Amino acid sequence: MQRILRYQSMSEREEKTAYQQKMAARLKEWNAEIDKLQAKAEEAGTDAEIKYRDQLSELRTKRDALREKLNHLQGQSGDAWDEVKAGVESAWGELKQSIERARDRMR
């Protein structure tokens, strides 16, 4: 029975590690997207850069909140893991929507 429990624990650890790695990779992608939007605003000129400054600031704030939640996810287990993961998912959704809106506005 202990072998089975250890196997399940190992599988759970591997699943959590894979999730964290996946989210970290996605965060890198969003960082690159934010950088592209910043460059696009700068290319459009001073007026556009000023217009989009608040939007870009909001994106960075949401990105930083997501990064904070991902960092907090490490070391959590059981119910705490589920709660923090739910917070990560929520922050992820907010960031994704904000980036999509910013992309649409900057076209």
VOPAGU-2260 file (C-alpha; in pm, 1 decimal, decimal comma):
REM VOPAGU-2260
SITE   aa  ch    i         X         Y         Z
SITE  MET   A    0       0,0       0,0       0,0
SITE  GLN   A    1     282,6     242,8      77,9
SITE  ARG   A    2     431,1     185,8    -266,2
SITE  ILE   A    3     101,6     284,6    -424,7
SITE  LEU   A    4      80,4     599,3    -211,8
SITE  ARG   A    5     436,8     695,3    -300,4
SITE  TYR   A    6     362,1     639,0    -667,3
SITE  GLN   A    7      52,8     858,0    -646,7
SITE  SER   A    8     244,1    1127,3    -460,4
SITE  MET   A    9     519,8    1118,4    -718,7
SITE  SER   A   10     262,9    1141,5    -997,3
SITE  GLU   A   11      95,8    1433,7    -821,6
SITE  ARG   A   12     431,6    1608,1    -782,7
SITE  GLU   A   13     510,5    1551,7   -1147,7
SITE  GLU   A   14     171,1    1687,7   -1246,2
SITE  LYS   A   15     221,8    1999,6   -1035,9
SITE  THR   A   16     571,1    2052,6   -1174,9
SITE  ALA   A   17     443,4    2012,2   -1530,7
SITE  TYR   A   18     165,3    2263,5   -1462,8
SITE  GLN   A   19     408,8    2517,0   -1319,2
SITE  GLN   A   20     644,3    2474,3   -1614,2
SITE  LYS   A   21     358,2    2513,0   -1861,3
SITE  MET   A   22     238,1    2830,9   -1692,1
SITE  ALA   A   23     591,6    2972,3   -1674,3
SITE  ALA   A   24     633,8    2910,3   -2047,9
SITE  ARG   A   25     303,1    3081,5   -2119,5
SITE  LEU   A   26     407,1    3373,6   -1903,0
SITE  LYS   A   27     720,2    3411,9   -2116,7
SITE  GLU   A   28     499,3    3417,7   -2426,0
SITE  TRP   A   29     282,7    3691,5   -2276,0
SITE  ASN   A   30     593,9    3888,5   -2180,2
SITE  ALA   A   31     701,3    3875,9   -2544,0
SITE  GLU   A   32     353,1    3983,5   -2653,0
SITE  ILE   A   33     358,9    4279,7   -2413,3
SITE  ASP   A   34     699,1    4378,4   -2554,1
SITE  LYS   A   35     557,6    4360,7   -2909,8
SITE  LEU   A   36     265,1    4582,1   -2810,9
SITE  GLN   A   37     506,2    4830,3   -2652,3
SITE  ALA   A   38     714,1    4839,6   -2970,8
SITE  LYS   A   39     402,0    4884,0   -3182,0
SITE  ALA   A   40     290,6    5177,7   -2967,3
SITE  GLU   A   41     635,6    5336,6   -2994,3
SITE  GLU   A   42     640,2    5291,7   -3373,0
SITE  ALA   A   43     301,6    5458,8   -3401,9
SITE  GLY   A   44     442,8    5777,1   -3252,8
SITE  THR   A   45     425,7    5980,2   -2937,3
SITE  ASP   A   46      48,0    6027,6   -2939,8
SITE  ALA   A   47     -14,8    5654,2   -2968,6
SITE  GLU   A   48     243,1    5574,9   -2704,8
SITE  ILE   A   49      75,2    5814,5   -2463,3
SITE  LYS   A   50    -266,4    5672,6   -2553,7
SITE  TYR   A   51    -155,5    5314,8   -2484,1
SITE  ARG   A   52      67,6    5384,0   -2183,6
SITE  ASP   A   53    -205,6    5311,3   -1928,8
SITE  GLN   A   54    -308,5    4998,6   -2111,7
SITE  LEU   A   55      48,5    4868,2   -2121,5
SITE  SER   A   56      91,1    4952,9   -1754,9
SITE  GLU   A   57    -222,7    4753,8   -1675,3
SITE  LEU   A   58     -86,5    4456,8   -1870,7
SITE  ARG   A   59     238,7    4466,2   -1678,1
SITE  THR   A   60      53,7    4488,8   -1346,7
SITE  LYS   A   61    -157,9    4185,4   -1433,5
SITE  ARG   A   62     149,9    3999,6   -1555,7
SITE  ASP   A   63     328,1    4073,0   -1227,8
SITE  ALA   A   64      24,3    3953,7   -1029,2
SITE  LEU   A   65      24,1    3630,2   -1226,6
SITE  ARG   A   66     396,5    3584,3   -1167,1
SITE  GLU   A   67     340,5    3639,8    -793,8
SITE  LYS   A   68      66,5    3376,3    -785,6
SITE  LEU   A   69     286,5    3130,6    -974,7
SITE  ASN   A   70     564,9    3185,8    -722,9
SITE  HIS   A   71     318,5    3130,9    -438,2
SITE  LEU   A   72     205,6    2806,4    -599,7
SITE  GLN   A   73     541,5    2644,8    -527,1
SITE  GLY   A   74     542,6    2452,6    -205,0
SITE  GLN   A   75     163,7    2435,6    -177,9
SITE  SER   A   76     -18,3    2106,2    -146,2
SITE  GLY   A   77    -367,0    1968,5    -104,4
SITE  ASP   A   78    -644,2    2223,8     -70,8
SITE  ALA   A   79    -396,7    2512,5     -62,2
SITE  TRP   A   80    -262,9    2403,0    -403,0
SITE  ASP   A   81    -615,6    2395,6    -544,1
SITE  GLU   A   82    -695,7    2741,9    -407,7
SITE  VAL   A   83    -375,6    2899,1    -533,9
SITE  LYS   A   84    -411,3    2721,7    -869,1
SITE  ALA   A   85    -762,8    2866,6    -901,8
SITE  GLY   A   86    -612,3    3211,0    -838,3
SITE  VAL   A   87    -350,3    3146,1   -1105,2
SITE  GLU   A   88    -618,7    3043,2   -1352,9
SITE  SER   A   89    -820,8    3355,6   -1275,9
SITE  ALA   A   90    -517,9    3583,7   -1312,3
SITE  TRP   A   91    -426,5    3403,9   -1633,3
SITE  GLY   A   92    -771,4    3465,6   -1779,9
SITE  GLU   A   93    -761,3    3834,4   -1687,9
SITE  LEU   A   94    -418,8    3880,6   -1844,4
SITE  LYS   A   95    -518,9    3695,3   -2159,1
SITE  GLN   A   96    -831,9    3907,8   -2205,6
SITE  SER   A   97    -640,4    4228,9   -2142,2
SITE  ILE   A   98    -373,7    4141,8   -2395,8
SITE  GLU   A   99    -634,4    4048,0   -2655,2
SITE  ARG   A  100    -816,0    4379,4   -2599,3
SITE  ALA   A  101    -490,0    4572,3   -2625,2
SITE  ARG   A  102    -402,7    4390,9   -2947,9
SITE  ASP   A  103    -741,6    4476,4   -3094,8
SITE  ARG   A  104    -711,8    4844,0   -3000,8
SITE  MET   A  105    -363,1    4876,2   -3145,6
SITE  ARG   A  106    -451,9    4742,4   -3488,8
